[in-house]
Amino acid sequence: MSGGPSRAWRLLLSLSLLAAVLAALGCLVGSTGFEAWTGWRDDPMALRIVLDIRLPRSLGAWLAGALLGLAGAIAQGVFRNPLADPYLLGSASGASLFVALSMALGGLAPGTGAWLARLGLSGAAFAGAMLALVLTLTLARGLAHTMRLLLAGVIVGVVLGALSTMTVIWFPEIMAAQQSFLVGGTVFIGWTSVVLMAVTLALCMPLAWLCSPLLDALALGEATARSLGLPLAAGRACLIVLLALATGSAVAQTGLIAFVGLAAPHLVRSIARTSHRWLIPLSALTGGALLAGADLAARAAIAPRELPVGVLTAVFGGGYLLWLMHRRARDEEGA
């Protein structure tokens, strides 16, 4: 499309600037709503709150959204399905099950204030997401058949989700904590989480970008991709691993944030029609902006109380996708 690269460049710069603005605003929004930054130098406690709580939370929200946006772009490209999201291979159900088991058997729960408890839940969520991927690949007998892989992901997700529900029924005392994980949140993100997600993003982004020609070829069909001599099996395996790694890292730190990974690539495509070479980084930046903005809204909307950020992303993300479907249906009828 004419003007596509220039529009993509403008979008890239705008989203990068927006990330800096959201991080700055995140330092100004606390439990009492918006606060000016005057007086921080004279109040060591206020400065500590900003540096140890608000700043890592804002950066962590952006990083988690960027990982989900990146994973969403990969999923939609690999499966050639605009409705594919990062949780398609059962990783969400696997993470939910392992978090429930950790809380039930180990006595761990978010909000205890112990960094070891939080690290235990994060590790359990990541391990559960990875186990779900392994089960999906085993059930699908590899990556050769996309439809079989999709069906295997659905089956694994349903089964692990049922086991998670059974765990909560057997241990009802974990119900509230499990619910907070299922709706997603950024309350407990600290500097350790920020570093882990930043390292994951720094690893996944360049590898996904290198695989972008394969995603462009897959968009034309698997037969076309093979005719171009691209390493289809190895490239698809690499992309699936990156999808699982990005999704697992985000879920481990924030819980199940809905619609960010699904909506981010759609937003990019609605602004700039471009190849995956641009779509991948732009989707990551858009996902980061979506979740960081939702985190700010969750803090400020009903301060001093706080909304679960996953609820906001579900409402606004779902509303946007419904509007997009309605607009496309109207355009098709008009054509």
N, C-alpha and C positions, 0 to 999 in steps of 0.2 A: 504494500500500500504506500502511495506517495506520502512523504512526510512522516512515515511511521518511525524511523530511527530518531528523527529530531523530536518527535512527540515523546518517544520513550526516554530520551535524554532529559527532557524537561520534567517528565514525571519522576525520573530517578532523583534529580536534584531537589524537586519539591518534597518528595517523601523523606529524603535525607534531612532536609531542613526541618520538616515536621517532627522527625524523631528527636532532634535536639530541643525543639520547643516543648514537646510533650515531657521530655525528661526534666526540663526546667520547671514546668508547671507541676510535675509530680512532687517536686521538693516543696511546693507551696501549699499543697492540699493535704490536710490532716484530718483528724477525727472531728474537729470543729469546723471543717470547711476550709475555704480559702484564707490563707494567712500571708501577710507581706513578709519579705525577708529582712526587714529592718530589725535590728536588735539581736541578730544571731551572734555577732561578735561579743556582745555583752552577756549572753546567756549560754553558758557551756552546755546546759542540758538541752536547750532547743537545738543547738548545733549538732549535738550527738544524735538527737532524734532524726534530724535531716540526713546525716551521713550514714547512720546505722540502720534506719528503718525506711524512710521515704525514698531516698535515692536508690538503694538496691532493689526496692520493690518496683519502682518505676522502670529501671533498667531491666529487671527480670521480667516484667510484664511485656516489655517490647521484645526481648529475646525469645520468650515463649511464643508470642504471636508470630515472630519471624520464622521460627522453626515450624510452626503449624502451617504458615503460608507457603513455605518451601515444600513441606510434605504434601500439601494439597496440590500444588502445581505438578509435582512428580506423579502423584496418584492419578490425576486426571490425564496426564500424558501417557503413562504406562498402560492404563486401562482404556484409553481413548473414550472416556466417559466424563462429561461435564458434571455429573452428579457424584463422582468419586470424591471421597474425603480421606483424611489421614487415618481414620479409624476403620477403614474398609476391611482390613485383614484380621480383625478381631483383637487388635492391640488394646482397645479401650476396655473390653470385657476382661482380658487377661490382667491388665493393671488393676481393675476394680476388684477382681477376685483375690489377688495377692495382697492388696491393701486390707481387704476385709479379714483375710486369714492372719495377717500380721497384727491387726488390732485385736482380734479375738484370741489368738494363741499367745501373743507376746505382750499383751497389755499396753500396746502403743496406741496413741491417739494424737491427732494434731491439736496444738494449743497447750500441750503440757509444759512447754517452755524448755524442754530438754532437747539440745541439738542432736543428741544421739537418737532420740525417738523420731525426730523429723528425718534424720538421715536414714533410719530404718524403714520408714514409710516410703521415702523416695526410692531407695534401693529395691524395695518390694514391688513398687509400681513399675519400675524399669524392667525388673526381672520378669514380671507378669506379662508385660507387653512383648518382650522378646520370646517368651515361651509360646505365646499365642501365635507369633509369626512362625516359629518352628513347627507348631502343630498344623498351621494352615499349609505350609509348604509340604509337609509330610502327607497330609490328606490329599493335596492336589498333585502329588507325585512330581514336584518340581515346578518349574516356571514355563514349561513349554506351551501350556494351554491357558490362555487368559481367562476364558469363561470358567474353566474348572477351578482356577485360582480364586475367582470371585465367589463362586459357590462355596468353596472350602472356607473362605473368610467369613461368610455369612453363618455357616454351620458352627464354626469355632466360636464366633461371637455369641450366638444364641446359647450354646452349651455352657460356655464359661460364665455368661451372664446369669444363667439359671443357677449355677453353682454359687455365684456371688450372692444371689438372693437367698439361697438356702443357708448360707453362712450367717447372713444377717438375721434370719429367722431363728436359727439355733442360738445366736448370741445377740439378743435384742439390745443389749447395753451399748453396742457399737453403732446402732442405727443412725444417731445424730451425726457422729463423726463420718460415717460412710456417706451419708447424704451430702455433707459438705464437700467431700471428694468428688462425688458424682456431678455436682453443679459447677465445680471448679472455682478456684480462688487464687488470689495473689498475696494474701495476708501474710503468709509465712515465708515468703521469699527473702533470703538473706544474701550476703556476699558469696557464700559457698555455692548457692544455687546459680548466682549470676555467672561465676567463673565456669561452672560445669556447662551451662547452656551456651556461653560464649565460645568455649572450646569446641563444643559440638557443632555450632553454627559455622565456625571457622574451618572445620573439617568437612562438613557436608556441602557447603556452598560451592567451593571450587570444583569438587568432584561432580556435583550435579550439573554445574555449568559445562564441564567437559563432556558430559553425556547429552547435552542439549541437541546436537545433530541427530542422535538416535531418536530422541523424542519427536523431532520434526519429521523424521522418516516414518516413525510409527503412526503419526497422524495421517499419513497417506496409505496406511495398510501394511501388514506384516510382509506381504509378498513384495511390495515395493522396497521395504527396508532390506530384505534379503537380496533383492536384485542390485542394490547399491553396494553390496559387499560389506555392510556394517556388521560388527560382532554382536548379533542380536541376543544370543543367549547370555554372554558375559555382560553385556551392557544392561540387560534387563535385571540380571542378578544384582549388579552393582546398585541400580536404582532402587530395587526393593530393599536392599540393606540400608541405603541412605534414608528411604522413607521410614523404615522401622526405627532407625537410630534417632532421627529428628523427632518423630512422634513420641517415642519412648522417653526421650530426654525432657520434652515439654510436659508430658503427662506426669512424669515423676515429680515435677516441681509445682505444678499448678492444678493437677486433677484434670477432669474431662471438660475442657473448654469447647463449647459447641459453636459450629458454623464458621469459625475464623478460617480454618483451613479450606473449607468449601467456598466461602465467599470471596476470599482474597484474589484468587486467579480470575474469578468472574469480574470483579471490579477492574482489574488491570485490563482485561480484554475489552471491557466496555469503554475504556478511555483510549487505549492504544492497541491496535491489532498488530501483533508482532510475533517473531519467532520465539522459541523457548530460550534462546540465548538471552533475550531480554525478559521474557516472562518469568523465569526462575528468580532472578534477583528482585524484580519488581513485585512479585507475589510475596517474597519474604519481607520486603519493606512495607508493603500494604498490610500484611498480617500483623507486623509489629505495631503499626500505627493504629490498627483496629483494636488490638488488645490493650495497648497503652491508653488509648482514648477511653475505652470502656472501663478501665481501671480507675481513671480520674473521675468519670461519671459515677461509678459505684461508690467512691469515697465521698463525693460532694453532694449527691442527689438528696439524701435524707440525713445528712450529718446532724448529730454525732453518731447515728446508727449507720450501718453500711450494708449495701446490697451485695449479694454474691455476683461477682463479675460474670460468671458463666450464664446467669439469668439474663443479663443485659445483652450479651453476645447472641444468645439464642433468640431473644425478642427482636432485636434490630437486624441480625443476620438473616433470620427467617423471614422477617418482613421485607427486607431488600430482595431476597430471592423470589418471593411471591410477586413483588412488583415487577421484577425482571421478567418472570414467566408471563405475566399479564401483558407487558409491553411487547414481548416477542410474539405472543399469540395475536395481539392486535395488528402488529406489523404484517404478519403472515396473512391475516384476513384481508388487510388492505391491499396486499400485493396480488 
